Amino acid sequence: MSVELSIVIPAYNEEESVVPCYWEVIEALKPLGKSYEIIFLDDGSTDSTFEKLNELSKTDNRLRVLKLRKNFGQSAALRAGFDHAEGRYIITMDADLQNDPHDIPLLLQKLESEDFDVVCGWRYSRKDTFSKKVYSKFANYLRKKLTHEQIHDSGCTLRAYKKECVNNLELYGELHRYIPAMLGWKGYRIGEIKINHRERQYGKTKYNWKRLFRGFLDLLVVAFWERYSVRPMHVFGGAGLVFGFLGFIISMYLGIMRLVYGRGLSDRPLFLVGILLIIVGVQFLATGVLADILLKIYYGQNGRKNYLI
């Protein structure tokens, strides 16, 4: 039988949470009357997470457990889940019990009734530490400024997707936080609902300032790709023309001062600045040409298109 729902749940060292999470998901899905599968991604856990999930899978053929060979990160785990999901709709959530599986019907209802392609959860009343809330608010502020994507909570994993949205979606680093931004850039319709958020009962959070820093670097990549993925020459070439033109004007001015008025250039730092600006301008133009060539190679592989129908 075809599967209607795929529940994708990454887990890393959540040995105390995965079994209760599984039973809560089962309880939340029963009233829906839809065929489903549950996919747990063990992201290289060093505790008994995989063993407990493996025991559960022996009693339920709707449960699939995939073990990554090492801790590749949440983005890679979600990518693996998307690759193996067979459902028409895909629900993602965390395994730490902070997401409430009973919000899944609300996500699906909004997805189907309002014809969205993605519905994101908004942890309106978060039950996290003060520092984590501050990190999250700062990250969301930067994301909105750089991507112009307006959902409130990009860090919430509880989301519902139509299957076609995540086909060939490239995820690495901390890019799972910017999936809505990437899908919005592609033209998919993004919705949002307020969801229940619970305090962590077991284990410890994997979020820290290092992930915030790495996430910011990935955000710069997403913002650049959103604006210039089909026209890199516009940004590199534009910067090259500006720097080159300024360097040319400075060099022309100093050349006239030397030839007409006989002023020396050896003690003029401005002369070095002018030459440097010309060199930098040429380098930016060359980078734009190379980026354009690489982009043509990228879209020429695996049937990639710069449009979606």
Secondary structure as UniProt FT lines:
FT   STRAND          5..11
FT   TURN            15..17
FT   HELIX           18..29
FT   HELIX           30..32
FT   STRAND          36..42
FT   HELIX           49..57
FT   TURN            58..59
FT   TURN            61..62
FT   STRAND          63..67
FT   HELIX           74..84
FT   STRAND          89..92
FT   HELIX           101..103
FT   HELIX           104..113
FT   TURN            114..115
FT   STRAND          118..123
FT   HELIX           130..147
FT   TURN            154..155
FT   STRAND          159..162
FT   HELIX           163..166
FT   TURN            167..168
FT   TURN            173..174
FT   HELIX           175..178
FT   HELIX           179..185
FT   TURN            186..187
FT   STRAND          190..195
FT   HELIX           209..228
FT   TURN            229..230
FT   HELIX           232..261
FT   TURN            266..267
FT   HELIX           269..300
FT   TURN            302..303
//
